[in-house]
Amino acid sequence: MTKRIFFIGLLIVSSFSCKKEVEEEPNGFNKTELLRNLTDNIIVPTYLSMEASIVELQNAWTAFTLTQNASNLDDFKVKWLNSNLIFQKAKMFHFGPGLNHGLRAAYGTFPTDTSKVLNLSAQTNPDVYILANIDAIGYPAIEFLIYRPNAFSLLSGSPTQRQFITVLLDKMKYDLDNVLDDWTTSYATQFKQSTGTSSTSGFSLLINAFNLEYELAKNAKLGIPIGNQSLGIAQPQYAEAPYSGKSLLLLEENLKFIKAVFQGVNDAGSDGKSFADYLVSLNKQSLRDEILNEINGALSDFDNLSDNLVVEIQNQPATLDALYTKLQNLVVHFKTDMTSAFGVLITYQDNDGD
């Protein structure tokens, strides 16, 4: 198996029609309120939290470059993880500004090409903006450089490698600033009014992005590494975050956020109009309950697992298989039952199957 998990391989339409797409709901449900809640209380705040985390990353890295000691590197590792956990939320919004600026691919393509990372990090002026280097930038590339064996001595002894991480962080900040600027200056206002079900409406783009995010969690983060796509032969080399051993923690955070978006709940625990509410208004309360029961059941499995997928592939393959089966059962509910109830068509390409 030679596939590399490129997040840019799964695409959805990036923008919606210039005209307002507003549909009246016969049941009285207000989809504008749903889009307003997600935009104002979840999407934009998530991007803002991510921006703050990257600034903290930049400051922590500057501290290490000025004073190279183990304590400063450990502090940077903590902030790398915190920022990556926020990215597990922000990457869901793979439409509009997020897609136009390639945020998911630029931040989270894994597994990282370590040979390419080492080659680029040896250059005085590495080009981190070309597509050919998409698998040598972002969180995965930084993870390799700071968590590989002898990382401290290797980074301390290489000015170009230290500069490379600075360049990567600057790019991440630049990309996210562009996404935030687009959302806050114009896109959010249009998006909240685009409640129709055509393939280019804001509501349709959101539903497609939600389903795409769920399938990436199921397939790329778990199914491929445990061997679901390779006749049961485990492929741990395709695990996310193998050097830090945080792959399952990232997956868990990703799934928790998927549940939060489904329920319209923000980080402070406040909730507003959501997909779950919409299902109830359509007399689909049983579907809402099944979805919540199944995702809660999947999340409970993480209580019996460590953060390290590579280790658990060896130690608890049956538990991982059971988790995958639970996630698989949700696909029909999300991708078929929910989208059908909402009158939305799935338009993205799913190369890994269901």
C-alpha positions as CSV (number, residue, x, y, z in Angstrom):
1,M,0.0,0.0,0.0
2,T,1.6,3.2,-1.1
3,K,-1.2,5.7,-0.5
4,R,-0.5,8.9,1.4
5,I,-3.4,10.5,3.3
6,F,-3.7,13.8,1.6
7,F,-6.6,15.8,3.0
8,I,-6.8,17.7,-0.3
9,G,-7.8,14.5,-2.0
10,L,-11.4,14.9,-0.8
11,L,-13.1,18.0,-2.1
12,I,-16.3,19.9,-1.7
13,V,-17.5,23.0,-3.5
14,S,-15.7,26.0,-2.0
15,S,-18.3,28.8,-2.3
16,F,-22.0,29.3,-2.6
17,S,-24.2,31.3,-4.9
18,C,-24.0,35.0,-4.8
19,K,-27.7,35.3,-4.4
20,K,-29.4,34.5,-1.1
21,E,-30.6,31.0,-0.9
22,V,-33.3,31.1,1.8
23,E,-35.9,28.3,2.1
24,E,-38.9,28.5,4.3
25,E,-39.3,25.4,6.5
26,P,-42.9,24.1,6.6
27,N,-42.3,23.0,10.2
28,G,-41.3,26.5,11.3
29,F,-37.6,25.6,12.0
30,N,-35.3,28.5,11.4
31,K,-32.2,27.4,9.6
32,T,-30.8,30.9,9.7
33,E,-30.6,30.6,13.5
34,L,-28.8,27.3,13.1
35,L,-26.2,28.8,10.8
36,R,-25.9,31.9,13.0
37,N,-25.3,29.7,16.1
38,L,-22.6,27.7,14.4
39,T,-21.0,30.7,12.8
40,D,-21.0,33.1,15.8
41,N,-20.6,30.6,18.7
42,I,-18.5,27.8,17.1
43,I,-16.8,28.4,13.8
44,V,-15.4,31.9,14.2
45,P,-14.5,31.4,17.9
46,T,-12.7,28.1,17.0
47,Y,-10.6,29.9,14.4
48,L,-9.9,32.7,16.9
49,S,-8.8,30.1,19.5
50,M,-6.6,28.5,16.9
51,E,-5.0,31.8,16.0
52,A,-4.2,32.5,19.7
53,S,-2.7,29.0,20.0
54,I,-0.4,29.6,17.0
55,V,0.8,32.9,18.5
56,E,1.6,31.0,21.7
57,L,3.5,28.5,19.5
58,Q,5.5,31.2,17.8
59,N,6.4,32.8,21.2
60,A,7.4,29.5,22.7
61,W,9.5,28.7,19.6
62,T,11.2,32.1,19.8
63,A,12.0,31.3,23.5
64,F,13.7,28.1,22.4
65,T,15.7,29.6,19.6
66,L,17.0,32.3,22.0
67,T,17.6,29.9,24.9
68,Q,18.1,26.3,23.7
69,N,17.3,24.1,26.7
70,A,15.1,21.1,27.4
71,S,12.6,23.1,29.4
72,N,11.9,25.4,26.5
73,L,11.5,22.6,24.1
74,D,9.2,20.8,26.4
75,D,7.1,24.0,26.7
76,F,6.9,24.2,22.9
77,K,5.8,20.5,22.8
78,V,2.9,21.3,25.2
79,K,1.8,24.2,23.1
80,W,2.2,22.2,19.9
81,L,-0.3,19.6,21.3
82,N,-2.7,22.2,22.5
83,S,-2.7,24.0,19.2
84,N,-3.1,20.7,17.3
85,L,-6.1,19.8,19.4
86,I,-7.8,23.0,18.4
87,F,-7.0,22.2,14.8
88,Q,-8.9,19.0,15.2
89,K,-11.9,21.2,15.5
90,A,-11.2,24.0,13.0
91,K,-10.4,21.6,10.1
92,M,-14.0,20.5,9.9
93,F,-14.9,23.8,8.2
94,H,-13.5,22.7,4.9
95,F,-15.5,25.1,2.7
96,G,-15.4,28.7,1.8
97,P,-12.3,30.4,3.3
98,G,-11.0,27.2,4.9
99,L,-11.0,25.4,1.6
100,N,-9.9,28.4,-0.5
101,H,-6.8,28.8,1.6
102,G,-6.1,25.1,1.8
103,L,-6.0,25.1,5.6
104,R,-6.7,21.4,6.2
105,A,-4.0,20.2,3.8
106,A,-1.4,22.8,4.8
107,Y,-1.8,22.1,8.5
108,G,-2.5,18.4,8.8
109,T,-1.4,16.2,5.9
110,F,-0.1,12.9,7.3
111,P,2.0,10.9,7.4
112,T,4.7,13.5,7.0
113,D,7.5,12.8,4.5
114,T,10.4,12.8,6.9
115,S,13.1,12.7,4.1
116,K,11.5,15.8,2.5
117,V,11.2,17.5,5.9
118,L,14.9,17.0,6.5
119,N,15.8,18.1,3.0
120,L,13.7,21.3,3.3
121,S,15.0,22.0,6.8
122,A,18.6,21.9,5.6
123,Q,17.9,24.8,3.1
124,T,18.3,28.4,3.9
125,N,15.2,29.4,1.9
126,P,12.8,26.4,1.8
127,D,9.7,26.8,-0.4
128,V,6.8,25.7,1.9
129,Y,4.1,27.2,-0.3
130,I,4.2,24.8,-3.2
131,L,1.8,21.8,-3.5
132,A,4.7,19.3,-3.8
133,N,5.7,20.0,-0.2
134,I,2.3,19.7,1.3
135,D,3.4,16.5,3.1
136,A,6.4,18.2,4.7
137,I,4.7,21.2,6.5
138,G,2.2,21.9,9.3
139,Y,1.8,20.1,12.6
140,P,3.0,16.7,11.3
141,A,6.3,18.1,10.1
142,I,6.9,20.0,13.3
143,E,6.0,16.9,15.3
144,F,8.7,14.9,13.6
145,L,11.4,17.5,14.2
146,I,10.6,18.0,17.9
147,Y,9.8,14.4,18.9
148,R,12.3,12.3,16.9
149,P,15.1,10.6,18.8
150,N,17.7,13.1,20.0
151,A,15.5,16.0,18.9
152,F,17.0,18.4,21.4
153,S,20.6,18.0,20.3
154,L,19.7,17.8,16.6
155,L,17.7,21.1,16.8
156,S,20.3,22.8,18.9
157,G,23.0,21.9,16.4
158,S,21.1,23.0,13.3
159,P,20.3,26.7,12.7
160,T,18.5,25.8,9.5
161,Q,16.2,23.3,11.2
162,R,15.3,25.9,13.8
163,Q,14.7,28.4,11.1
164,F,12.5,25.9,9.2
165,I,10.1,25.6,12.1
166,T,10.0,29.4,12.3
167,V,9.0,29.5,8.6
168,L,6.4,26.8,9.1
169,L,4.8,28.7,12.0
170,D,4.8,31.9,10.1
171,K,3.0,30.2,7.2
172,M,0.4,28.7,9.5
173,K,-0.3,32.1,11.0
174,Y,-0.4,33.7,7.6
175,D,-2.9,31.1,6.2
176,L,-5.1,31.3,9.3
177,D,-5.1,35.2,9.3
178,N,-6.5,35.0,5.7
179,V,-9.2,32.5,6.6
180,L,-10.3,34.6,9.6
181,D,-10.3,37.8,7.6
182,D,-12.5,36.3,4.9
183,W,-14.9,34.9,7.5
184,T,-15.2,38.1,9.5
185,T,-15.3,40.7,6.7
186,S,-17.9,39.1,4.4
187,Y,-18.3,35.4,4.3
188,A,-20.1,35.0,7.6
189,T,-22.9,37.4,6.7
190,Q,-23.6,35.6,3.4
191,F,-23.2,32.2,4.9
192,K,-25.8,32.7,7.7
193,Q,-28.4,33.7,5.1
194,S,-27.7,30.8,2.7
195,T,-30.1,28.2,4.0
196,G,-31.2,26.4,0.8
197,T,-30.4,22.9,-0.1
198,S,-28.7,23.3,-3.5
199,S,-25.1,22.1,-3.8
200,T,-23.8,25.6,-3.5
201,S,-25.8,26.8,-0.5
202,G,-24.0,27.5,2.7
203,F,-26.2,24.9,4.5
204,S,-25.3,22.2,2.0
205,L,-21.6,23.0,2.2
206,L,-21.8,22.7,5.9
207,I,-23.5,19.4,5.9
208,N,-21.1,18.1,3.3
209,A,-18.1,19.3,5.3
210,F,-19.5,17.7,8.5
211,N,-19.9,14.3,6.8
212,L,-16.5,14.6,5.1
213,E,-14.9,15.4,8.5
214,Y,-16.5,12.4,10.0
215,E,-15.3,10.0,7.3
216,L,-11.8,11.3,7.5
217,A,-11.9,10.6,11.3
218,K,-13.1,7.1,10.7
219,N,-10.9,6.2,7.7
220,A,-7.7,8.2,7.8
221,K,-7.2,8.4,11.5
222,L,-8.3,4.9,12.4
223,G,-9.4,2.6,9.6
224,I,-6.3,2.8,7.4
225,P,-3.8,2.3,10.2
226,I,-5.6,-0.6,11.7
227,G,-5.8,-2.3,8.3
228,N,-9.4,-1.9,7.4
229,Q,-8.3,-0.8,3.9
230,S,-5.6,-3.5,3.5
231,L,-7.3,-6.8,4.1
232,G,-6.8,-6.7,7.8
233,I,-3.1,-6.1,7.7
234,A,-2.3,-3.2,10.0
235,Q,-0.5,-0.2,8.6
236,P,0.8,1.7,11.6
237,Q,3.1,3.8,9.4
238,Y,0.0,5.7,8.4
239,A,-0.9,6.7,11.9
240,E,-1.3,10.3,12.7
241,A,1.2,11.8,15.3
242,P,3.3,8.7,15.6
243,Y,6.3,10.5,17.1
244,S,4.5,12.1,20.0
245,G,2.2,9.1,20.5
246,K,-0.9,11.3,20.5
247,S,-2.8,9.9,17.6
248,L,-5.8,8.5,19.6
249,L,-6.0,11.7,21.6
250,L,-6.3,13.7,18.4
251,L,-9.0,11.3,17.1
252,E,-11.0,11.6,20.4
253,E,-10.9,15.4,20.3
254,N,-12.0,15.3,16.6
255,L,-15.0,13.0,17.5
256,K,-16.0,15.1,20.5
257,F,-16.1,18.2,18.3
258,I,-18.2,16.4,15.7
259,K,-20.7,15.6,18.5
260,A,-20.6,19.2,19.7
261,V,-21.3,20.6,16.2
262,F,-24.2,18.1,15.9
263,Q,-25.7,19.4,19.1
264,G,-24.7,23.0,18.5
265,V,-22.7,23.3,21.7
266,N,-19.7,25.7,22.0
267,D,-16.6,25.3,24.1
268,A,-18.3,27.0,27.1
269,G,-21.1,24.4,27.0
270,S,-23.8,26.8,25.7
271,D,-26.0,25.4,23.0
272,G,-28.1,26.8,20.3
273,K,-30.0,25.7,17.2
274,S,-28.3,22.6,15.7
275,F,-28.6,19.6,13.5
276,A,-30.1,17.7,16.4
277,D,-32.8,20.3,16.9
278,Y,-33.6,20.3,13.2
279,L,-34.0,16.5,13.2
280,V,-36.5,16.8,16.1
281,S,-38.4,19.4,14.2
282,L,-38.7,17.0,11.3
283,N,-40.1,14.3,13.6
284,K,-36.8,12.5,13.6
285,Q,-36.1,12.4,17.3
286,S,-35.4,8.7,17.2
287,L,-32.6,9.3,14.6
288,R,-31.2,12.1,16.8
289,D,-31.2,9.7,19.8
290,E,-29.5,6.9,17.8
291,I,-26.8,9.2,16.6
292,L,-26.0,10.4,20.2
293,N,-26.1,6.9,21.6
294,E,-23.7,5.6,19.0
295,I,-21.2,8.4,19.2
296,N,-21.3,8.3,23.0
297,G,-20.6,4.6,22.8
298,A,-17.7,5.2,20.5
299,L,-16.3,7.9,22.8
300,S,-16.5,5.6,25.8
301,D,-14.0,3.2,24.1
302,F,-11.2,5.8,24.5
303,D,-11.4,5.2,28.3
304,N,-9.8,1.8,27.7
305,L,-7.1,3.0,25.3
306,S,-3.9,5.0,25.6
307,D,-3.2,8.0,23.4
308,N,-0.8,6.0,21.2
309,L,-2.5,4.2,18.2
310,V,0.8,2.5,17.1
311,V,1.1,0.9,20.6
312,E,-2.6,-0.1,20.7
313,I,-2.5,-1.7,17.3
314,Q,-0.1,-4.2,19.0
315,N,-1.8,-4.3,22.4
316,Q,-5.5,-3.9,21.8
317,P,-6.4,-4.7,18.1
318,A,-9.8,-6.1,19.1
319,T,-10.7,-2.9,21.0
320,L,-9.7,-0.8,17.9
321,D,-11.7,-3.0,15.6
322,A,-14.7,-2.6,17.9
323,L,-14.3,1.2,17.9
324,Y,-14.1,1.2,14.1
325,T,-17.3,-0.8,13.8
326,K,-19.1,1.7,16.0
327,L,-17.9,4.6,13.9
328,Q,-18.8,2.7,10.8
329,N,-22.4,2.2,12.1
330,L,-22.8,6.0,12.3
331,V,-22.0,6.6,8.6
332,V,-25.4,5.6,7.5
333,H,-27.1,7.8,10.1
334,F,-25.0,10.8,9.2
335,K,-24.4,10.5,5.5
336,T,-27.7,8.9,4.4
337,D,-30.5,9.3,7.1
338,M,-29.6,12.8,8.3
339,T,-28.7,14.3,4.9
340,S,-31.8,12.8,3.4
341,A,-34.0,14.3,6.1
342,F,-32.4,17.7,5.5
343,G,-32.8,17.4,1.7
344,V,-29.1,17.8,1.0
345,L,-27.0,15.8,-1.5
346,I,-23.5,14.6,-0.7
347,T,-21.2,16.1,-3.4
348,Y,-17.7,15.4,-2.2
349,Q,-15.6,12.5,-3.5
350,D,-15.0,9.7,-1.0
351,N,-12.1,7.6,-2.2
352,D,-11.9,5.4,0.8
353,G,-15.4,4.0,0.6
354,D,-17.9,3.9,3.5
